[in-house]
Every structure is written in C-alpha cells, then in structure tokens.
Amino acid sequence: MRKRSIGINVRVTVTEKKKVTMLARKCGLSLSEYLRQRALGYEPGGHPPTEVFNVLDKLDEIAESCSVQDGATINAQTDRLRDLFIGGN
C-alpha cells in the first residue's frame, strides 16, 4: 500500500463541496480518493452492486481450494476484475 503523506489544500464553496462529496459517495469512494482519481485523469464510475463483490469473494474462496498455481492464476484474474469494477490502477 502506498504511503501518502503530502496534502493538497483546495478552497471551494459550500455548494461545491456538497456536490463533490455527493459524486464521491455515488462512486463509493472517499472524498480524497475521488479527488485523487479525478486529478490523475481517471473517470470513476458508479459503485457496483454488492452482488459483484460477493461473486469476487466467492472466486477468492474457490482459489483457496485449488492448487497453488491455479489459485494464484484465479487470484490474479479476480484482482484484475476487482480493479476494473472499483477503478483501480
């Protein structure tokens, strides 16, 4: 995990903050993560339904019951899917 220790301060109006906070919540992201993604050129999407994460968790469980090599392959693919769904890098 990256260690983020430098802050950037931006002044906004009350209305602007409410709007940006609402957009972040709609994407299932913290305000900081939403702003970070937008500033770095990403277009965060809406937050996927809970069922998507349930399926990914089930794939992780299946990977645990497989051989080490097959499990690693399944985990790698599941991680890629998770990144696609939640806007990872």
TORGU-24817 format. One line per field, with one value per atom (N, C-alpha, C): residue number from 1; residue in one letter; atom name; x, z, y. Coordinates in Angstrom, 1 decimal. Layout:
nr <- NUM ...
rest <- a ...
atom <- CA ...
c1 <- X ...
c3 <- Z ...
c2 <- Y ...
REM end
This chain:
nr <- 1 1 1 2 2 2 3 3 3 4 4 4 5 5 5 6 6 6 7 7 7 8 8 8 9 9 9 10 10 10 11 11 11 12 12 12 13 13 13 14 14 14 15 15 15 16 16 16 17 17 17 18 18 18 19 19 19 20 20 20 21 21 21 22 22 22 23 23 23 24 24 24 25 25 25 26 26 26 27 27 27 28 28 28 29 29 29 30 30 30 31 31 31 32 32 32 33 33 33 34 34 34 35 35 35 36 36 36 37 37 37 38 38 38 39 39 39 40 40 40 41 41 41 42 42 42 43 43 43 44 44 44 45 45 45 46 46 46 47 47 47 48 48 48 49 49 49 50 50 50 51 51 51 52 52 52 53 53 53 54 54 54 55 55 55 56 56 56 57 57 57 58 58 58 59 59 59 60 60 60 61 61 61 62 62 62 63 63 63 64 64 64 65 65 65 66 66 66 67 67 67 68 68 68 69 69 69 70 70 70 71 71 71 72 72 72 73 73 73 74 74 74 75 75 75 76 76 76 77 77 77 78 78 78 79 79 79 80 80 80 81 81 81 82 82 82 83 83 83 84 84 84 85 85 85 86 86 86 87 87 87 88 88 88 89 89 89
rest <- m m m r r r k k k r r r s s s i i i g g g i i i n n n v v v r r r v v v t t t v v v t t t e e e k k k k k k k k k v v v t t t m m m l l l a a a r r r k k k c c c g g g l l l s s s l l l s s s e e e y y y l l l r r r q q q r r r a a a l l l g g g y y y e e e p p p g g g g g g h h h p p p p p p t t t e e e v v v f f f n n n v v v l l l d d d k k k l l l d d d e e e i i i a a a e e e s s s c c c s s s v v v q q q d d d g g g a a a t t t i i i n n n a a a q q q t t t d d d r r r l l l r r r d d d l l l f f f i i i g g g g g g n n n
atom <- N CA C N CA C N CA C N CA C N CA C N CA C N CA C N CA C N CA C N CA C N CA C N CA C N CA C N CA C N CA C N CA C N CA C N CA C N CA C N CA C N CA C N CA C N CA C N CA C N CA C N CA C N CA C N CA C N CA C N CA C N CA C N CA C N CA C N CA C N CA C N CA C N CA C N CA C N CA C N CA C N CA C N CA C N CA C N CA C N CA C N CA C N CA C N CA C N CA C N CA C N CA C N CA C N CA C N CA C N CA C N CA C N CA C N CA C N CA C N CA C N CA C N CA C N CA C N CA C N CA C N CA C N CA C N CA C N CA C N CA C N CA C N CA C N CA C N CA C N CA C N CA C N CA C N CA C N CA C N CA C N CA C N CA C N CA C N CA C N CA C N CA C N CA C N CA C N CA C
c1 <- 0.8 0.0 0.9 0.5 1.2 1.1 2.1 2.1 1.9 0.8 0.5 0.7 1.6 1.9 1.8 1.7 1.6 0.2 -0.2 -1.6 -1.6 -2.8 -3.0 -4.3 -4.3 -5.5 -6.1 -7.4 -8.2 -9.4 -9.6 -10.7 -11.9 -13.0 -14.3 -15.4 -16.5 -17.7 -18.4 -19.3 -20.1 -20.9 -21.4 -22.2 -21.3 -20.1 -19.1 -18.7 -18.5 -18.1 -19.2 -20.4 -21.6 -21.7 -21.5 -21.6 -20.5 -19.3 -18.1 -18.3 -18.7 -18.9 -20.0 -21.1 -22.1 -21.6 -20.8 -20.3 -19.4 -18.6 -17.7 -18.5 -19.5 -20.3 -21.0 -21.5 -22.1 -21.2 -19.9 -18.9 -18.4 -18.8 -18.4 -17.0 -16.5 -15.2 -15.2 -14.0 -13.9 -13.7 -13.9 -13.7 -12.3 -11.3 -9.9 -9.6 -10.1 -9.8 -10.5 -11.7 -12.4 -11.6 -11.2 -10.4 -9.1 -8.5 -7.2 -7.4 -8.4 -8.6 -9.0 -9.8 -10.1 -8.9 -8.1 -6.9 -5.9 -5.9 -4.9 -5.5 -6.7 -7.2 -8.2 -8.5 -9.4 -10.8 -11.7 -13.2 -13.8 -13.9 -14.5 -16.0 -16.4 -17.8 -18.6 -19.9 -20.7 -20.3 -20.6 -20.2 -21.0 -20.3 -21.0 -21.9 -22.9 -23.8 -23.0 -23.5 -22.9 -22.7 -23.6 -23.5 -22.2 -21.7 -20.4 -19.3 -19.3 -18.2 -18.4 -19.7 -20.0 -19.4 -19.6 -19.0 -17.5 -16.9 -15.4 -14.9 -15.6 -15.2 -15.4 -16.4 -16.6 -15.4 -15.0 -13.9 -12.6 -12.4 -11.3 -11.4 -12.6 -12.7 -12.4 -12.8 -12.5 -11.0 -10.4 -8.9 -8.2 -8.7 -8.1 -8.1 -9.1 -9.3 -8.5 -7.9 -7.2 -5.7 -5.0 -3.6 -3.0 -1.8 -1.1 -1.1 -0.7 -0.5 -1.9 -2.9 -4.2 -4.8 -4.6 -5.2 -4.5 -3.2 -2.6 -3.1 -3.4 -3.9 -5.3 -6.2 -7.5 -7.5 -6.6 -6.5 -6.0 -5.1 -4.6 -5.8 -6.6 -7.7 -8.8 -9.0 -10.0 -9.6 -8.3 -7.7 -7.9 -7.7 -7.9 -9.4 -10.3 -11.7 -12.1 -11.5 -11.8 -11.4 -10.2 -9.6 -10.5 -11.0 -11.9 -13.2 -13.8 -15.0 -14.9 -13.8 -13.7 -12.7 -12.3 -11.4 -10.0 -9.5 -8.1 -7.1 -5.9 -4.8 -4.3
c3 <- 0.0 0.0 0.0 -0.8 -0.9 0.4 0.8 1.9 1.4 1.7 1.3 2.4 2.4 3.5 3.1 1.9 1.5 1.1 1.7 1.4 0.4 -0.2 -1.2 -0.7 -0.4 0.1 -1.1 -1.2 -2.3 -1.6 -1.9 -1.4 -2.3 -1.8 -2.6 -1.8 -2.5 -1.8 -1.1 -0.2 0.5 -0.6 -1.6 -2.6 -3.4 -3.7 -4.5 -3.7 -2.4 -1.5 -1.4 -1.3 -1.2 -2.5 -3.6 -4.9 -5.1 -4.8 -4.9 -4.0 -2.8 -1.8 -2.2 -2.8 -3.3 -4.5 -5.4 -6.5 -6.0 -5.0 -4.4 -3.8 -3.0 -2.4 -3.4 -4.5 -5.6 -6.2 -6.2 -6.8 -5.7 -4.5 -3.4 -3.0 -3.2 -2.8 -1.8 -1.0 -0.1 -0.9 -0.3 -1.0 -1.5 -0.6 -1.1 -2.3 -2.2 -3.3 -4.6 -4.5 -5.7 -6.3 -5.5 -6.0 -6.6 -5.9 -6.4 -7.8 -8.0 -9.2 -10.3 -10.0 -11.0 -11.4 -10.4 -10.7 -11.5 -11.4 -12.1 -13.5 -13.8 -15.1 -15.2 -14.1 -14.1 -14.0 -14.6 -14.5 -13.7 -12.4 -11.5 -11.9 -11.9 -12.3 -11.0 -11.2 -10.1 -9.3 -8.1 -7.3 -7.7 -8.0 -8.4 -7.3 -7.7 -6.7 -5.8 -4.6 -3.6 -4.2 -5.1 -5.7 -6.4 -7.0 -7.7 -6.8 -5.6 -4.6 -4.0 -3.9 -3.4 -4.4 -5.7 -6.7 -6.6 -6.5 -6.4 -5.1 -4.0 -2.8 -3.0 -3.7 -3.9 -4.8 -5.8 -6.6 -5.8 -4.8 -3.9 -3.1 -2.6 -1.9 -2.8 -4.0 -5.0 -5.2 -5.3 -5.5 -4.3 -3.1 -1.9 -1.9 -2.6 -2.6 -3.8 -4.7 -5.8 -5.5 -6.5 -6.3 -6.2 -5.7 -5.5 -6.9 -7.9 -9.2 -9.8 -9.7 -10.2 -9.3 -8.0 -7.1 -7.4 -7.7 -8.0 -9.2 -10.2 -11.5 -11.3 -10.5 -10.3 -9.5 -8.5 -7.7 -8.5 -9.4 -10.3 -11.2 -11.7 -12.6 -11.7 -10.5 -9.6 -9.3 -9.0 -8.7 -9.9 -11.1 -12.3 -12.4 -12.1 -12.2 -11.1 -9.9 -8.8 -9.2 -9.8 -10.2 -11.3 -12.2 -13.2 -12.6 -11.7 -11.1 -10.2 -9.5 -8.5 -8.9 -10.1 -10.6 -10.2 -9.9 -9.5 -10.6 -10.3 -11.3 -12.0
c2 <- -1.2 0.0 1.2 2.2 3.5 4.3 4.9 5.8 7.2 7.8 9.2 10.1 11.0 11.9 13.4 13.7 15.1 15.5 16.7 17.1 18.2 18.4 19.5 20.1 21.4 22.1 22.9 22.8 23.4 24.1 25.4 26.1 26.0 25.7 25.5 26.2 26.4 26.9 25.8 26.1 25.0 24.2 24.8 24.1 23.2 23.7 22.8 21.6 21.8 20.7 19.6 20.1 19.2 18.4 19.0 18.4 17.3 17.7 16.8 15.6 15.9 14.8 13.9 14.4 13.5 12.7 13.2 12.5 11.4 11.7 10.7 9.5 9.9 8.9 8.0 8.6 7.9 6.8 7.1 6.2 5.2 5.4 4.5 4.8 6.1 6.4 7.5 7.6 8.7 10.0 11.1 12.4 12.5 12.1 12.2 11.3 10.0 9.1 9.6 10.1 10.6 11.8 12.7 13.9 13.4 12.5 12.0 11.3 10.5 9.9 10.9 11.8 12.9 13.7 14.0 14.9 14.1 12.8 12.0 11.5 12.0 11.7 10.5 9.9 8.8 9.3 8.5 8.8 7.8 8.0 6.9 6.7 5.5 5.1 5.0 4.6 4.3 3.1 3.0 1.9 0.6 -0.5 -1.7 -2.2 -3.0 -3.6 -4.6 -4.8 -5.7 -7.1 -7.6 -8.9 -9.1 -8.0 -8.1 -8.5 -7.9 -8.2 -9.6 -10.0 -11.3 -12.4 -12.2 -13.1 -13.1 -11.9 -11.9 -12.6 -12.4 -13.1 -14.6 -15.1 -16.5 -17.0 -16.2 -16.6 -16.8 -15.9 -16.0 -17.3 -17.6 -18.9 -20.1 -20.1 -21.2 -21.3 -20.1 -20.1 -20.8 -20.6 -21.2 -22.7 -23.2 -24.7 -25.3 -24.5 -25.0 -25.2 -25.8 -25.9 -24.5 -24.5 -23.2 -22.4 -23.1 -22.4 -21.9 -22.8 -22.5 -21.4 -21.5 -20.5 -19.1 -19.1 -17.8 -17.2 -18.1 -17.6 -17.0 -17.7 -17.2 -15.9 -15.9 -14.6 -13.5 -13.7 -12.6 -12.1 -13.0 -12.6 -11.9 -12.4 -11.7 -10.3 -10.2 -8.8 -7.9 -8.4 -7.5 -7.1 -8.1 -7.7 -6.7 -6.9 -6.0 -4.6 -4.5 -3.2 -2.5 -3.4 -2.8 -2.3 -3.0 -2.6 -1.4 -1.3 -0.2 0.9 0.8 1.9 1.9 0.7 0.6 0.9 1.0 1.3 0.1
REM end
